[in-house]
Amino acid sequence: MSNDENSAEGYRAFHAPRYAYLLRLLESLGVDAQTRVLDIGPSHFTTLARGKFGARVDTLGFGCDSKGAQGDHYEFDLNCAQNVEDWRKDLPHYDVIVMAEVLEHLYVAPQLALAFLKSLLALRGYLVLQTPNAASISKRIHLLFGKNPYEMIRIDPQNPGHYREYTAAELRALASNLGFNVERVELASYFDARCIHDAEGRLVRKSSVGAAKNVVYRFLPGPLRHGITCVLRADEALVS
C-alpha cells in the first residue's frame, strides 16, 4: 500500500458501505460501459466505478486538465459557479453525474453549483447527489447537550471540512426549483461507524461502540439517518 493509500485508509473504510450503496444505485440506473459518467472530485469511488462498469469515468475538481485512458480530468472549483460567466462551457455532456459528499464542502450557494452541473447533463441525464443529513440523530443529540455538532472550518482550502449541511426537504426544494425531476430521495446510514479517522483520512482506531452504532442506525426512522441520496433527472435543458 502506498503512502497516499495509507493516508486515506480510514476514510475509505468509513465510506466503504456508501461506495457499495452507490455502485448498486448506478447499476439500477442502467450504467454500463457505454454510459458517459462524470464524478465530481476524483476519489477511490472513481476507481471503483471504472472497474465495475468498464466505463470511462471523467472527473472534475482541483488539478489541471489531463487526459487518461480511463477518463479525462477537468479543472473547476465549484465555488466558482458563483459567476455564470466563469462556468466551463467546453466540457462534454454526460448521462450521469455523481456528486457524492461534495456539496457540504462548498461555500457557494448550492443552487449555483447544481445549476452548473445541470448544464453538463444530457437531456434526461441523472445527477446523483449524496450528502450528510444535517438533522441526523447524532447531531440532534450533540445539540441537546449544548455541543456544536459541526467542526470548525479547516485552514486548508482544498480540505476545508463542511461549510453547510442540508436536510432532505431542503434538497428536494433546491432540485425542484432548478427544474430537476426528483426521482428518488433516500435517507440511509451507510457509513461504517467502527472506523474512526482524522481530517486527513488516516485510520485512528477501530471502535467497538461503532459496531453497536451500525446495528442501531439501520433501524432508525429515515429523518434520523446519517446520509441523504438524491436521484435527480434533467428532463429539460437549463435556461440561463
C-alpha positions, 0 to 999 in steps of 0.5 A: 500500500502506498503512502497516499493509500495509507493516508486515506485508509480510514476514510475509505473504510468509513465510506466503504458501505456508501461506495457499495450503496452507490455502485448498486444505485448506478447499476439500477440506473442502467450504467454500463460501459457505454454510459458517459459518467462524470464524478465530481472530485476524483476519489477511490469511488472513481476507481471503483466505478471504472472497474465495475462498469468498464466505463470511462469515468471523467472527473472534475475538481482541483488539478489541471486538465489531463487526459487518461485512458480511463477518463479525462480530468477537468479543472473547476472549483465549484465555488466558482459557479458563483459567476455564470460567466466563469462556468466551463462551457467546453466540457462534454455532456454526460448521462450521469453525474455523481456528486457524492459528499461534495456539496457540504464542502462548498461555500457557494450557494448550492443552487449555483453549483447544481445549476452548473452541473445541470448544464453538463447533463444530457437531456434526461441525464441523472445527477446523483447527489449524496450528502450528510443529513444535517438533522441526523440523530447524532447531531440532534443529540450533540445539540441537546447537550449544548455541543456544536455538532459541526467542526470548525472550518479547516485552514486548508482550502482544498480540505476545508471540512463542511461549510453547510449541511442540508436536510432532505426537504431542503434538497428536494426544494433546491432540485425542484426549483432548478427544474430537476425531476426528483426521482428518488430521495433516500435517507440511509446510514451507510457509513461504517461507524467502527472506523474512526479517522482524522481530517486527513483520512488516516485510520485512528482506531477501530471502535467497538461502540461503532459496531453497536452504532451500525446495528442501531442506525439501520433501524432508525426512522429515515429523518434520523439517518446519517446520509441523504441520496438524491436521484435527480433527472434533467428532463429539460435543458437549463435556461440561463 
